[in-house]
């Protein structure tokens, strides 16, 4: 498979059967957020096909180290490495893409004035970081495993341990906000937000497996989370998609 950057051009249409429906009563806040009229599919334009360009010179030395990037002191919690590759639907790496993450601390509390959970704040944990993918689409973060926390959706609903990801690809039409869950967490199958995803394959793609090969002995376990962004439409050549 070709290891080249995605070509500029029209984007592949979104798969509505992969994404959760907008209106899902089991996830209470979707009832007020959902569109009241039928969705309209539009082709991509130059605005979506091109996008911001990010350089590594915009990053701070510890932007991808959430354990130390808030105060310079060590945050409390189980130390983990989160790493993976950013690719498009054709399997091409997406280089120079900005990846932002944010998460709760080890006790399950966010550093946000509206987070009312009783778990304590960690004075040395800010809960956010960023990095830029390399030429092969690879990225890495050092952080602490976030805790689970209750939320007012149902009588006793809890969010699984998770990390939020915000990604910019090579164009605005590839912009993605998603969440990463951890292999083996029993709360994943109970989560009302996870339950609105129609495909088990799609759910599985959000769960990062333990990666002992990338762990740091006597320091941190590792989890591998590969992410796929929308790809580019391509012309067929000798009955094969360009680049395959």
C-alpha positions as CSV (number, residue, x, y, z in Angstrom):
1,X,0.0,0.0,0.0
2,X,1.3,3.4,-0.9
3,X,2.8,5.4,2.0
4,X,2.1,8.9,0.6
5,X,0.2,11.9,1.9
6,X,-3.5,12.1,0.9
7,X,-4.0,13.9,-2.4
8,X,-6.2,17.0,-2.5
9,X,-9.6,16.6,-4.0
10,X,-13.3,15.7,-3.3
11,X,-13.9,13.9,0.0
12,X,-15.7,10.5,0.4
13,X,-19.3,11.0,1.6
14,X,-20.0,10.3,5.3
15,X,-21.4,6.9,6.2
16,X,-24.6,7.6,8.1
17,X,-24.9,3.9,9.1
18,X,-21.5,4.2,10.9
19,X,-22.3,7.4,12.9
20,X,-24.9,7.3,15.6
21,X,-28.3,8.9,14.7
22,X,-28.8,12.5,15.9
23,X,-31.9,11.7,17.9
24,X,-31.4,9.0,20.5
25,X,-33.7,9.3,23.6
26,X,-31.4,7.0,25.6
27,X,-28.9,9.8,25.5
28,X,-31.0,12.6,26.9
29,X,-29.2,15.7,25.7
30,X,-29.5,14.4,22.0
31,X,-33.2,15.1,22.2
32,X,-32.7,18.9,22.3
33,X,-29.6,18.9,20.1
34,X,-31.0,16.8,17.2
35,X,-32.0,18.6,13.9
36,X,-35.7,19.0,13.5
37,X,-35.6,18.7,9.7
38,X,-34.2,15.9,7.4
39,X,-30.4,16.0,6.8
40,X,-29.2,17.3,3.4
41,X,-26.0,15.8,1.9
42,X,-23.8,18.3,0.0
43,X,-20.6,17.6,-1.9
44,X,-17.3,18.9,-0.6
45,X,-16.0,22.3,-1.7
46,X,-12.6,23.9,-1.6
47,X,-13.3,25.0,1.9
48,X,-13.7,21.5,3.2
49,X,-11.0,19.9,0.9
50,X,-8.2,22.2,2.2
51,X,-7.5,23.2,5.7
52,X,-5.2,24.6,8.3
53,X,-1.5,23.7,8.2
54,X,0.2,23.1,11.5
55,X,3.9,23.0,12.2
56,X,5.8,21.5,15.1
57,X,7.2,24.9,16.0
58,X,3.8,25.7,17.4
59,X,4.2,23.0,20.1
60,X,5.6,23.4,23.6
61,X,8.2,20.9,24.8
62,X,5.7,19.1,27.0
63,X,2.5,19.7,25.2
64,X,2.0,15.9,24.7
65,X,3.0,15.1,28.3
66,X,-0.2,15.6,30.4
67,X,1.6,14.3,33.5
68,X,3.8,17.4,33.6
69,X,2.6,20.1,31.3
70,X,0.3,21.9,33.7
71,X,2.6,22.8,36.6
72,X,5.8,21.0,35.8
73,X,5.2,18.7,38.8
74,X,4.0,15.0,38.5
75,X,0.3,14.4,38.3
76,X,-1.2,11.6,40.4
77,X,-2.5,8.4,38.8
78,X,-1.6,5.4,36.8
79,X,0.9,6.5,34.1
80,X,0.0,5.4,30.6
81,X,1.2,6.0,27.0
82,X,-1.4,6.5,24.3
83,X,-0.1,6.1,20.8
84,X,-1.2,5.2,17.3
85,X,-1.5,6.2,13.7
86,X,-3.7,8.7,11.9
87,X,-4.7,7.4,8.5
88,X,-7.5,8.0,5.9
89,X,-10.0,5.6,4.4
90,X,-7.5,4.4,1.8
91,X,-4.9,3.6,4.5
92,X,-2.7,6.5,3.7
93,X,-1.0,8.3,6.6
94,X,-2.1,11.8,7.5
95,X,1.0,13.7,8.4
96,X,1.3,17.1,10.1
97,X,-2.2,16.8,11.6
98,X,-2.9,18.5,14.9
99,X,-4.3,16.2,17.5
100,X,-5.7,17.7,20.7
101,X,-6.8,15.6,23.8
102,X,-8.6,16.4,27.0
103,X,-9.7,14.2,29.9
104,X,-10.7,13.8,33.5
105,X,-8.1,13.2,36.1
106,X,-7.3,9.9,37.8
107,X,-10.3,10.4,40.1
108,X,-12.8,11.1,37.2
109,X,-13.0,14.9,37.6
110,X,-12.4,17.5,34.9
111,X,-10.7,20.8,35.6
112,X,-13.8,22.8,34.7
113,X,-15.8,25.1,36.9
114,X,-19.1,23.3,36.1
115,X,-17.8,19.8,37.0
116,X,-19.5,19.1,40.3
117,X,-18.3,15.6,40.9
118,X,-17.1,15.0,44.5
119,X,-13.7,13.6,43.4
120,X,-10.8,15.9,44.2
121,X,-8.9,18.0,41.7
122,X,-5.3,17.1,41.2
123,X,-3.4,20.5,41.5
124,X,-0.8,19.2,39.1
125,X,-3.1,17.9,36.3
126,X,-4.6,20.2,33.7
127,X,-6.2,17.5,31.6
128,X,-5.3,18.6,28.1
129,X,-2.5,18.3,25.6
130,X,-1.7,18.4,21.9
131,X,0.7,17.0,19.3
132,X,1.3,16.9,15.5
133,X,1.5,13.6,13.6
134,X,4.8,12.7,11.9
135,X,5.4,11.8,8.3
136,X,3.9,8.3,8.9
137,X,0.9,9.7,10.7
138,X,2.2,8.5,14.1
139,X,1.4,10.3,17.4
140,X,2.0,9.7,21.1
141,X,0.8,11.1,24.5
142,X,2.0,10.5,28.0
143,X,-0.8,10.8,30.6
144,X,-2.6,9.2,33.5
145,X,-5.5,6.8,33.1
146,X,-8.7,8.9,33.6
147,X,-11.3,7.7,36.2
148,X,-14.9,6.9,35.5
149,X,-17.5,9.3,36.7
150,X,-21.3,9.6,37.2
151,X,-23.4,11.9,35.0
152,X,-27.0,13.0,35.2
153,X,-28.4,11.1,32.2
154,X,-30.3,8.4,34.2
155,X,-30.6,7.3,37.8
156,X,-27.2,5.7,38.0
157,X,-25.4,6.3,34.7
158,X,-21.6,6.3,34.6
159,X,-19.2,7.3,31.9
160,X,-16.4,4.7,31.2
161,X,-12.8,5.8,31.4
162,X,-12.2,7.8,28.3
163,X,-10.0,10.4,26.5
164,X,-11.5,13.0,24.2
165,X,-9.7,13.5,20.8
166,X,-10.0,16.5,18.5
167,X,-8.4,16.0,15.1
168,X,-7.6,18.3,12.1
169,X,-6.7,16.3,9.0
170,X,-5.5,17.7,5.7
171,X,-8.8,19.5,5.2
172,X,-11.7,20.9,7.3
173,X,-14.0,18.1,6.0
174,X,-11.8,15.6,7.9
175,X,-12.3,17.4,11.2
176,X,-13.2,14.8,13.8
177,X,-14.2,14.9,17.5
178,X,-14.2,11.4,19.1
179,X,-13.5,9.5,22.3
180,X,-11.1,6.6,23.1
181,X,-12.1,3.9,25.6
182,X,-9.9,1.3,27.3
183,X,-9.9,-2.4,26.6
184,X,-11.6,-4.4,29.3
185,X,-13.7,-1.6,30.9
186,X,-17.1,-3.1,31.9
187,X,-18.7,0.3,31.8
188,X,-18.3,0.6,28.0
189,X,-21.3,-1.8,27.3
190,X,-23.4,0.1,29.9
191,X,-22.8,3.6,28.7
192,X,-25.9,5.3,27.1
193,X,-23.6,7.3,24.7
194,X,-21.9,4.2,23.5
195,X,-25.2,2.4,23.1
196,X,-26.4,4.9,20.4
197,X,-23.6,3.7,18.0
198,X,-25.4,1.4,15.6
199,X,-22.4,-0.9,14.7
200,X,-20.5,-3.1,17.0
201,X,-17.5,-2.7,14.6
202,X,-17.7,1.0,15.1
203,X,-17.8,0.6,18.9
204,X,-14.8,-1.7,18.7
205,X,-12.9,0.9,16.7
206,X,-13.2,3.3,19.7
207,X,-11.6,0.8,22.2
208,X,-7.8,1.0,22.5
209,X,-6.2,-2.4,23.2
210,X,-3.4,-2.8,25.7
211,X,0.0,-2.7,23.9
212,X,2.7,-4.3,26.1
213,X,5.2,-3.9,23.3
214,X,5.0,-0.1,23.6
215,X,4.9,0.0,27.4
216,X,7.6,1.5,29.5
217,X,8.9,-1.1,32.0
218,X,8.6,0.0,35.6
219,X,6.9,3.2,34.4
220,X,3.8,3.1,32.1
221,X,1.5,0.7,30.3
222,X,0.6,1.6,26.7
223,X,-2.6,1.6,24.7
224,X,-2.7,1.7,20.9
225,X,-5.4,3.9,19.3
226,X,-5.4,4.1,15.5
227,X,-7.8,6.7,14.0
228,X,-9.3,6.8,10.5
229,X,-10.4,10.1,8.9
230,X,-12.5,10.6,5.8
231,X,-10.6,9.8,2.6
232,X,-10.4,11.3,-0.9
233,X,-12.4,10.2,-3.8
234,X,-10.1,8.6,-6.4
235,X,-10.2,7.5,-10.0
236,X,-9.9,3.8,-10.9
237,X,-6.8,2.6,-12.7
238,X,-6.7,-1.0,-14.0
239,X,-9.7,-1.9,-11.8
240,X,-7.9,-0.7,-8.6
241,X,-8.3,2.4,-6.5
242,X,-5.4,4.7,-6.9
243,X,-2.8,4.1,-4.1
244,X,-3.9,0.5,-3.4
